[in-house]
Amino acid sequence: LLQAGIEPIIITGRDGTAVRRRIADLGLRHAAYGASDKLAVANDVLKTLNLSWDEVAAIGDDWPDLPVLANAAFACAPPGAHPEVLARVHHVTRNRGGQGAGREFCDLLLMASGQYARLLHAQTQTLDSR
């Protein structure tokens, strides 16, 4: 996403070494851990980045995600999400959470931005073919 100019923002109610390490390994610059009020955190981050809600795509699966999903221009959920979440999102991924839903969401954003083909092509090139 970063290579496509899309700034990932992680707002999670969880906090732990494994979560922090994964986010650090991905090189993500904006993350909030142990967030109980995800909407307040999101509003603060959007203000910092000078973004508006019409520029936001979000994925979530439970009640604490509803305020963010309700404000996002594009809201997504995995098929195992709470029924109230599934009733309110624009798209439900084919893959379940922990089984590729996040990657599928990222691919949707890359396709919508027109960057998917370019980035995929760059990944299929080897040093021998350049």
C-alpha positions, 0 to 999 in steps of 0.5 A: 500500500505504501508503494501505491501512496496509500497510508495504512493506519492500524487502530486495534483494541489489542496490544502485545508484542506479536501485534507490535512486531508485525506492524513494525515488520510491515513498516507501518508508521501509524498505529494505535494499540489498546484503543477503546475509542477507535473513532477518536483515535481515527479522528486524531490521526486523520487530522494529523495527516490532513485527511478527510473521511471521504478518503478513508477505507476501513476493515473491521469485524466487531462492534468497536469498529462500527463507528469507524466503518460508518464514517469511512468512504469504503467499509469492508469486513471479513465473512466471520464478522459480527452480523451488525458489522456485515449489515453495514459494510460496502463489501464482505471479503471472500477470505476470513480474518486470519486467512487472507482477508487483510490481503484481499482488502489491500488488493481491493485498494490497490485495484481501485487506485489503479496501482495493482498491475504496476506493483504486481508487474514489479514483483514478477521481474527478476534481476535477470530480466531487467 
